[in-house]
Amino acid sequence: MNKKELREKYKTLRNHLNVEAVEEKSMAIANLALQLPIWEYSFYHLFLTIEEHKEVNTEYLLHILNGKDKNTILSKSDFQNISLQHFLLTDTTVIRKNLWSIPEPVDGIEIPADKIEVVFVPLLAFDVKGNRVGYGKGFYDRFLKVCKKGVIKVGLSFFEAEKEVMETFASDVGLDFCITPEKIYRF
């Protein structure tokens, strides 16, 4: 399937999930994340859930990061130049939804992308090679390209891998891992 077809398919599949299924699957994903070989690092980028899109609820991962005393980095979107600005999550961080319902920090302590060691990546679909399909704007591909070499990219998905994502481009950045409620894919 091409990216457009995959976006449509997985948006529809997500829309059929009820609140209980989203929570149950999100908790299973967070529990499997504990098995990844990523917990010796300090700086973790986490996306905040767009509830309206029935994304994986990352609150469970946030609790794990806090419990392990890790530095959690959140991003703010700039739709003018399709980029992300990164801020350290602190007790005083104010979170607001932007015009696209994305929860974001208003401001705070800015963290450069090359300091981030692990990125939890939102996606709609992925394949067995680690190619991912996002919403199509390219925010995360641009962001991941400016991260340090060797940054660990962990996708989160309610659904299992597709055989192949057609139309991959040189600008696409693949995943190192993807966690579903049932298993961890390693690429």
TACOR-V394829 format. One record per run of one state. SS is the DSSP state (alpha for helix, beta for strand, coil for the rest). FROM is the first residue (numbers start at 1). TO is the last residue. If there is no record, write none. Layout:
ss->[SS,SS]
from->[FROM,FROM]
to->[TO,TO]
This chain:
ss->[coil,alpha,coil,alpha,coil,beta,coil,alpha,coil,alpha,coil,beta,coil,beta,coil,beta,coil,beta,coil,beta,coil,alpha,coil,beta,coil,beta,coil,beta,coil,alpha,coil,beta,coil,beta,coil,beta,coil,beta,coil]
from->[1,3,16,19,34,43,46,51,54,59,68,71,79,83,89,95,98,103,106,110,111,113,116,118,122,125,128,132,134,139,146,152,157,162,163,177,180,184,187]
to->[2,15,18,33,42,45,50,53,58,67,70,78,82,88,94,97,102,105,109,110,112,115,117,121,124,127,131,133,138,145,151,156,161,162,176,179,183,186,187]
